[in-house]
Amino acid sequence: MRSRGARGSVIVMFFCYILECSDGSYYVGVTDQPERRLEEHNQGKGADWTARRRPVKLLWTEEHLTRSSARQRENQLKRWEHSQKAKLVGGSPRLRSGQTHSGRA
């Protein structure tokens, strides 16, 4: 997503996102255009995982100022169990801030 910053400069925002696949599994990724990326996944042009589990739904996004930051969050979430991702998608304030419980990611 692009927006105007100070003095008219263009700021590109990156998003870590979670999709729910038709089999109930989750897919975590990074993009700068969540809606476009969702369309790509549903057209079978995304990851192999989602191509075999269509249709997919966009459940959650989190803005990041850099692609690197979004990738770090993606890597963290990919290590989480399904139940932890479900809590995040459901709005758990503790998980939303990137904190984990019992020191587990």
N, C-alpha and C positions, 0 to 999 in steps of 0.2 A: 504494500500500500504506500502511496506517495502522498505527502502533504507538504505544505509550504511552511518553512521555518522562518527564522529571523532574516530580514533583508531579502525575502523572496527565494531563498535557497530551497531546493527540493530535498526533502528528507524521506528516505526509503525505510519503511518499517518492515520488520520480519516477524513472522508468527510461528510459534510452535503450536501444533494442532493435534487433536485426537479425533479419529474417525471411528465410528462403530460399523462393523461389517455385518452382512446379512446373517452370518452364523453366530453373532454376538461377540466376536473377538474385537479387539481394539488395534488400531494402527496409529502410530505416532510419527509425525513428520514435521518438516519445516518448509515454509514458503513465504513469498512476499505478497501473494494474492490468494487468500484462502478459498474464495468462491470459485475462482478459475481452477485452482488445484482440485477442488471437490469434483468439478465437472470432468476434469481429466481422469481422475480415479474412476468415476462412474462410466466413462467411455472406454475403460480398459487400458488407458494410456499411462496410468500411474504405476505403482509397484506391482510386481507379480502377486504379492499377497492379496492386495485389494482387487486385482483383476479377476481372481478366482472366487471372490466373496462379495460380488456386487448384488444389489446396490449398497452403497455406503452412505452414511449420514455424518455430517460435521457436527460433533457434540461440543467441542471446546477449543478455544484459541487463547493464546497469551502473547501479547505484544513484546517485542524486543527491539532495541535500538540497533543491534548488529546481528548479522547472520551467525557470527561466532557464539554470541550469547544464546541465541535460539537453538543452535546445535548442542550446546552444553545442556540446556534444559531437555532437549529431545533425548540425548544420551542418558540423562538421569531417569526420565520417564520410561524409557525402554527397559530399564532394569527393574522397574516396579512390577509387582504382581497385579493381576487383573482387578482384584478387590481394591487396591490402592488407587488405581486409575479411575475406578467407578466412584470412589469417594471424591476425588478431585473433580470429576465431571459433575458430580452432584453438588458441588459448591463448598466442600470442606475448607474453612478458612485457614486451618493449619497447613494443609497440603497446598493450598493456593499460593502461599507465600514461599513455597519451595522447601519448607521444613518437613522433616520426616519424623516418624515416631519410632522410638526404641533404637535410634541411630541407624535404622535400615532405610535404604533408598528404594 
